[in-house]
């Protein structure tokens, strides 16, 4: 079993005999002018990101129906979301 897994891992790492990569391809960040897919808000809400004790707002995420989410400040592991409305 280890031999099979080792062989599969080696094949994945080696790219199944292919080249190391296309050196003529532009880097991903320059292809297509940037990120093209984005999420649109399906409801209106505000998420506040707090410090560990929930006494200070360090960042926000604002969502308005049909628009892209807007981030400001820092995202922390201590959010609270305040729903404002649903989209029509």
URURQUI-V612566 format. One record per run of one state. SS is the DSSP state (H for helix, E for strand, - for the rest). FROM is the first residue (numbers start at 1). LEN is the number of residues. If there is no record, write none. Layout:
BEGIN
ss=SS from=FROM len=LEN
ss=SS from=FROM len=LEN
END
This chain:
BEGIN
ss=- from=1 len=1
ss=H from=2 len=13
ss=- from=15 len=13
ss=H from=28 len=6
ss=- from=34 len=6
ss=E from=40 len=1
ss=- from=41 len=2
ss=E from=43 len=8
ss=- from=51 len=6
ss=E from=57 len=7
ss=- from=64 len=4
ss=E from=68 len=1
ss=- from=69 len=1
ss=E from=70 len=4
ss=- from=74 len=5
ss=E from=79 len=8
ss=- from=87 len=2
END
